[in-house]
Amino acid sequence: MTSSARAFGLFVDGRRDGMMGVTCRGLTFSSFPGLGLEGQATPESRLVCYRLHRALGSPVRYPSWALRTYRICKRFTVESGHMLHRHPDRCRFPHGHSRTIEVVVAADALDVNGMVLDFKALKLAIGPFIQRYDHAMAIHRDDPLRPAIEAVYPESLIVYEDCDPTTEAMAAQLFDQVAQVLADGVTVLDGEIAYTIPAGQARLERLRIWETPSSWAEVGA
């Protein structure tokens, strides 16, 4: 057994060397007492399994929980307008799309209710960011039609400062907003019922916006 293997306190070929409940002959891992890794996937469990593999230099057969990732997807639909003032063709004119927005959230373990997140909690928490685009017009700050639209329907405008409001740019903006909500945690109300998303319970894995039935843009972690 190598010194690097001994550093992790392994049970190798039936010989116990510090860490209880870890069998390295055949390289299966049942539990890591004291690390809180029993029966669930955590960043720590992944790191330990990876380091065990590197230390022993042998193939590792991970238990199912060690590599498991849970995902949920929430879809939203908005009728969203935009203008791309740098576009050489008709996309520079006012036009809109029926956009489908897919929000994929992941976790390494389920919560006490057996969920990644409650779907309703997710909808209530991030819905306002997405619904802002419904029946709105996204434009660049330098678009020549901005003054005319502001004079008539100022509340309809979503102004992008640094780039045209392409579907890619929309996906990036929404990704950052949703990721921040999940990282910070939030409590939202539906009538008298409170829904809580604990900080860091889940993470945003990707956000995809369908511009048409055959075209989408996506931002991932």
VMD Tcl script that draws the C-alpha trace (Angstrom):
set ca {
  {0.00 0.00 0.00}
  {1.34 3.39 -0.97}
  {1.94 6.18 1.49}
  {-0.66 8.28 -0.35}
  {-3.19 5.49 0.14}
  {-2.32 5.25 3.86}
  {-2.92 8.99 4.14}
  {-6.59 8.41 3.45}
  {-6.90 5.62 6.05}
  {-8.07 2.78 3.81}
  {-9.25 -0.77 4.35}
  {-7.19 -2.59 1.69}
  {-7.39 -6.33 0.91}
  {-9.19 -6.96 4.18}
  {-6.70 -4.99 6.30}
  {-8.23 -2.10 8.22}
  {-6.10 1.02 8.19}
  {-8.06 3.76 9.93}
  {-11.28 4.57 8.08}
  {-14.19 2.32 9.05}
  {-16.65 0.90 6.57}
  {-14.58 1.48 3.43}
  {-13.54 -1.59 1.46}
  {-10.98 -1.04 -1.25}
  {-10.66 -4.60 -2.52}
  {-12.87 -4.36 -5.57}
  {-13.04 -0.69 -4.68}
  {-16.55 -0.26 -3.37}
  {-17.38 2.39 -0.79}
  {-20.31 1.92 1.58}
  {-19.96 4.79 4.03}
  {-17.62 7.44 5.31}
  {-18.40 7.78 9.05}
  {-17.80 11.20 10.44}
  {-17.92 12.91 7.05}
  {-21.69 12.91 6.69}
  {-21.48 11.03 3.39}
  {-23.62 8.01 4.26}
  {-26.20 7.27 1.61}
  {-26.04 10.57 -0.21}
  {-23.98 12.37 -2.79}
  {-22.15 15.47 -1.66}
  {-19.22 17.44 -3.05}
  {-17.14 15.89 -0.26}
  {-18.09 12.34 -1.26}
  {-17.13 12.99 -4.85}
  {-13.79 14.40 -3.76}
  {-13.05 11.48 -1.45}
  {-13.90 8.93 -4.15}
  {-11.76 10.77 -6.67}
  {-8.79 10.94 -4.31}
  {-9.13 7.28 -3.40}
  {-9.05 6.42 -7.07}
  {-5.96 8.56 -7.64}
  {-4.19 7.20 -4.54}
  {-4.72 3.55 -5.42}
  {-4.29 3.89 -9.16}
  {-7.01 1.29 -9.72}
  {-10.49 1.32 -11.29}
  {-13.15 2.48 -8.88}
  {-16.67 1.05 -8.74}
  {-18.69 3.81 -7.09}
  {-21.94 3.13 -5.26}
  {-25.02 4.59 -6.90}
  {-25.26 7.53 -4.50}
  {-21.70 8.70 -5.12}
  {-22.36 9.97 -8.64}
  {-26.10 10.62 -8.54}
  {-27.44 14.01 -9.56}
  {-31.11 14.91 -9.31}
  {-32.60 17.38 -11.77}
  {-35.92 19.10 -12.23}
  {-37.08 21.35 -15.05}
  {-39.64 24.15 -14.90}
  {-40.98 25.62 -18.14}
  {-42.41 29.06 -18.70}
  {-43.95 30.61 -21.81}
  {-43.89 34.32 -22.64}
  {-44.89 36.39 -25.65}
  {-41.76 38.47 -25.98}
  {-40.75 41.21 -28.40}
  {-37.31 42.50 -29.28}
  {-35.36 44.47 -31.85}
  {-31.76 43.86 -32.87}
  {-30.60 47.22 -34.13}
  {-27.27 45.88 -35.42}
  {-28.89 43.10 -37.44}
  {-28.50 43.50 -41.23}
  {-31.94 42.13 -42.06}
  {-35.50 42.23 -40.74}
  {-34.58 41.32 -37.15}
  {-33.78 45.01 -36.65}
  {-37.52 45.72 -36.98}
  {-39.97 45.28 -34.07}
  {-41.01 41.63 -33.86}
  {-41.79 38.99 -31.29}
  {-41.60 35.31 -30.41}
  {-43.56 32.83 -28.36}
  {-40.64 31.89 -26.14}
  {-40.46 28.76 -24.04}
  {-38.02 29.10 -21.17}
  {-36.67 25.95 -19.52}
  {-35.01 26.23 -16.12}
  {-33.06 23.12 -15.07}
  {-32.13 22.92 -11.39}
  {-29.90 20.21 -9.91}
  {-28.99 18.86 -6.49}
  {-26.79 16.06 -5.21}
  {-29.33 15.02 -2.57}
  {-33.06 15.35 -2.05}
  {-34.50 17.46 0.74}
  {-36.57 16.12 3.64}
  {-39.63 16.08 1.36}
  {-37.87 13.97 -1.25}
  {-37.52 16.89 -3.66}
  {-34.82 18.92 -5.35}
  {-37.11 21.91 -4.92}
  {-40.85 22.34 -4.75}
  {-41.98 23.23 -8.28}
  {-44.33 25.87 -6.94}
  {-41.61 27.42 -4.81}
  {-39.38 27.63 -7.87}
  {-42.16 29.18 -9.96}
  {-42.97 31.79 -7.32}
  {-39.32 32.63 -6.70}
  {-38.19 33.15 -10.27}
  {-41.45 33.84 -12.08}
  {-41.23 37.63 -11.76}
  {-37.89 37.74 -13.59}
  {-39.30 35.72 -16.47}
  {-42.75 37.32 -16.63}
  {-41.06 40.69 -17.00}
  {-40.48 39.69 -20.62}
  {-44.11 38.83 -21.32}
  {-45.67 41.39 -23.70}
  {-42.59 43.55 -23.38}
  {-40.13 44.90 -25.95}
  {-36.42 44.38 -25.37}
  {-34.14 46.84 -27.15}
  {-30.59 48.17 -27.09}
  {-30.14 51.52 -25.40}
  {-29.00 53.05 -28.71}
  {-31.88 51.73 -30.79}
  {-33.24 54.60 -32.91}
  {-36.83 53.71 -32.02}
  {-36.27 53.90 -28.28}
  {-37.48 57.52 -27.87}
  {-40.68 56.83 -29.80}
  {-41.52 53.73 -27.75}
  {-40.68 55.44 -24.47}
  {-43.02 58.28 -25.37}
  {-45.98 55.93 -25.78}
  {-45.33 52.72 -23.81}
  {-42.39 53.31 -21.46}
  {-43.46 50.48 -19.16}
  {-43.12 47.98 -22.01}
  {-39.39 48.48 -22.52}
  {-36.52 46.31 -21.31}
  {-33.35 48.17 -22.18}
  {-30.06 46.32 -22.68}
  {-27.03 48.49 -22.05}
  {-24.13 46.57 -23.57}
  {-25.52 44.36 -26.31}
  {-28.54 43.70 -28.46}
  {-31.23 41.68 -26.67}
  {-30.60 38.45 -28.54}
  {-32.00 35.22 -27.19}
  {-28.48 34.38 -25.99}
  {-28.28 37.67 -24.07}
  {-31.71 37.09 -22.53}
  {-30.68 33.60 -21.44}
  {-27.50 34.96 -19.83}
  {-29.37 37.67 -17.94}
  {-32.03 35.29 -16.66}
  {-29.41 32.67 -15.78}
  {-27.59 35.13 -13.52}
  {-30.81 36.23 -11.83}
  {-32.09 32.71 -11.18}
  {-28.69 31.43 -10.03}
  {-28.49 34.26 -7.51}
  {-31.91 33.42 -6.08}
  {-30.91 29.79 -5.56}
  {-27.56 30.72 -4.04}
  {-29.07 33.25 -1.61}
  {-32.25 31.36 -0.77}
  {-35.68 32.94 -0.55}
  {-39.07 32.66 1.11}
  {-42.11 33.46 -1.04}
  {-45.80 33.58 -0.20}
  {-48.75 32.08 -2.02}
  {-51.64 33.54 -0.09}
  {-51.01 32.47 3.49}
  {-48.68 29.62 2.54}
  {-44.94 30.25 2.74}
  {-42.53 28.41 0.45}
  {-38.86 28.45 1.34}
  {-35.88 27.66 -0.85}
  {-32.87 27.29 1.49}
  {-29.67 28.95 0.36}
  {-27.57 26.57 -1.69}
  {-30.03 23.69 -1.50}
  {-29.96 23.41 -5.28}
  {-28.04 24.97 -8.12}
  {-29.00 26.23 -11.56}
  {-27.55 23.86 -14.13}
  {-28.81 25.43 -17.34}
  {-31.36 27.84 -18.72}
  {-32.65 27.39 -22.26}
  {-34.83 29.77 -24.25}
  {-36.65 28.51 -27.32}
  {-37.05 31.37 -29.77}
  {-38.91 29.22 -32.30}
  {-39.82 25.50 -32.36}
  {-36.51 24.81 -34.12}
  {-34.13 27.37 -32.52}
  {-32.95 27.84 -28.97}
  {-30.15 29.42 -26.97}
  {-28.81 28.11 -23.69}
  {-26.52 29.14 -20.86}
  {-25.10 26.51 -18.51}
  {-23.09 26.44 -15.32}
}
mol new
graphics top color blue
foreach p $ca { graphics top sphere $p radius 0.5 }
foreach p [lrange $ca 0 end-1] q [lrange $ca 1 end] { graphics top cylinder $p $q radius 0.2 }
display resetview
